[in-house]
Amino acid sequence: MSMDIIFLKRLEIETVIGIYDWEREIKQVVVLDIEMASDIRKAAATDHIDDTLDYKSVAKRLIQFVSESEFGLVETLAERITEIILTEFKVPWVKLVLNKRGAISGAEGVGIIIERGKKD
C-alpha cells in the first residue's frame, strides 16, 4: 500500500508554553514539522484544491490554536495539535515534531515527536 504525505516544515508560532512562572509571562517560539497522510491522486487528476488536503488551511488553523493556547507541557500541546489535524481535516495519520527552541541552554531545541492515526 502506498501513502502520500503532505508536509509543513518549520512552522514557527509564538505561544505561552512551560511550567515555570517566568514562562507563563512571556511568549516562546515553538517550531512544528508536520507530515500528514493524504491520497493525492484525485487532486492530481482534477488539479483542484477541493480535492486535496489544503495545507494553508491547516497552517492557519494551527497558528490560531497554538498562538492562543497556554499549556504547561509540550506533550499536551502536541496531542491537541494532532487531534485537530485528525478530526477537523480528516487526516488518517499524522506525524508531528514539536521543537521548543531555547528551552535548554546550549541546545538548539527540545521537544517531542508523536505519530497518531484515526485508531489511536
Wavefront OBJ file of the C-alpha trace (Angstrom):
o trace
v 0.000 0.000 0.000
v 1.349 3.417 -0.904
v 0.881 6.534 1.184
v 1.208 10.120 0.040
v 2.486 12.700 2.515
v 1.662 16.397 2.605
v 4.012 18.266 4.924
v 4.505 21.572 6.680
v 8.120 22.306 7.583
v 9.361 24.694 10.270
v 6.058 26.403 11.016
v 7.037 28.893 13.752
v 4.368 30.028 16.204
v 4.644 32.147 19.352
v 2.766 30.802 22.368
v 2.718 30.627 26.135
v 4.241 27.233 26.983
v 6.009 25.976 30.070
v 5.662 25.143 33.734
v 7.828 27.846 35.299
v 6.421 31.189 36.461
v 8.603 33.169 34.047
v 7.358 31.031 31.145
v 3.754 31.898 31.981
v 4.515 35.609 31.483
v 6.151 35.502 28.042
v 5.604 34.016 24.610
v 8.090 31.485 23.293
v 8.517 30.132 19.781
v 7.595 26.551 19.015
v 8.557 25.112 15.649
v 6.342 22.471 14.043
v 7.252 19.921 11.404
v 4.150 18.033 10.324
v 3.623 15.102 7.978
v 0.042 14.187 7.070
v -1.143 11.165 5.129
v -3.278 12.028 2.140
v -4.259 10.371 -1.108
v -3.330 12.965 -3.723
v -4.482 11.011 -6.795
v -7.870 12.733 -7.141
v -6.294 16.183 -6.791
v -3.617 15.268 -9.310
v -6.325 14.212 -11.780
v -8.595 17.255 -11.283
v -5.933 19.864 -10.455
v -8.401 21.355 -7.965
v -7.714 22.436 -4.359
v -11.030 20.997 -3.119
v -9.733 17.501 -3.888
v -6.708 17.645 -1.620
v -5.622 18.483 1.915
v -5.271 22.277 1.928
v -2.033 22.831 3.837
v -2.686 26.579 4.018
v -5.937 25.913 5.902
v -4.109 23.517 8.238
v -1.396 26.108 8.904
v -3.898 28.920 9.553
v -5.883 26.743 11.981
v -2.775 25.659 13.884
v -1.380 29.209 14.073
v -4.702 30.368 15.526
v -4.907 27.483 18.013
v -1.280 27.429 19.181
v -0.895 31.204 19.476
v -3.975 31.365 21.733
v -3.072 28.305 23.844
v -1.365 28.388 27.253
v -0.330 24.800 28.016
v 2.223 23.793 30.604
v 3.638 20.800 28.747
v 4.715 20.337 25.138
v 3.167 16.875 25.385
v -0.284 18.395 25.875
v 0.192 20.889 23.051
v 1.424 18.157 20.691
v -1.544 15.907 21.478
v -4.042 18.724 20.877
v -2.409 19.664 17.564
v -2.634 16.102 16.264
v -6.267 15.847 17.421
v -7.137 18.953 15.393
v -5.435 17.605 12.279
v -7.019 14.153 12.571
v -10.555 15.326 13.318
v -11.008 18.684 11.618
v -9.078 17.843 8.446
v -9.981 14.132 8.323
v -6.370 13.032 8.027
v -5.898 9.290 8.693
v -2.324 9.608 10.045
v -0.105 12.438 11.249
v 3.463 12.769 12.483
v 4.359 15.876 14.461
v 7.761 17.142 15.550
v 7.333 19.952 18.087
v 10.546 21.835 18.867
v 10.605 24.253 21.799
v 13.602 26.359 20.871
v 15.767 27.793 23.593
v 14.314 25.635 26.361
v 17.715 24.189 27.297
v 20.831 26.339 27.293
v 23.302 25.044 24.728
v 20.694 23.047 22.799
v 19.109 24.171 19.539
v 15.821 22.916 20.875
v 13.991 20.233 22.775
v 10.619 18.742 22.164
v 8.587 15.784 21.210
v 7.827 13.614 18.198
v 4.465 11.878 18.049
v 2.586 9.856 15.467
v -1.157 9.402 15.634
v -3.733 7.695 13.492
v -7.501 7.612 13.465
v -7.485 4.457 15.630
v -5.107 5.805 18.331
l 1 2 3 4 5 6 7 8 9 10 11 12 13 14 15 16 17 18 19 20 21 22 23 24 25 26 27 28 29 30 31 32 33 34 35 36 37 38 39 40 41 42 43 44 45 46 47 48 49 50 51 52 53 54 55 56 57 58 59 60 61 62 63 64 65 66 67 68 69 70 71 72 73 74 75 76 77 78 79 80 81 82 83 84 85 86 87 88 89 90 91 92 93 94 95 96 97 98 99 100 101 102 103 104 105 106 107 108 109 110 111 112 113 114 115 116 117 118 119 120
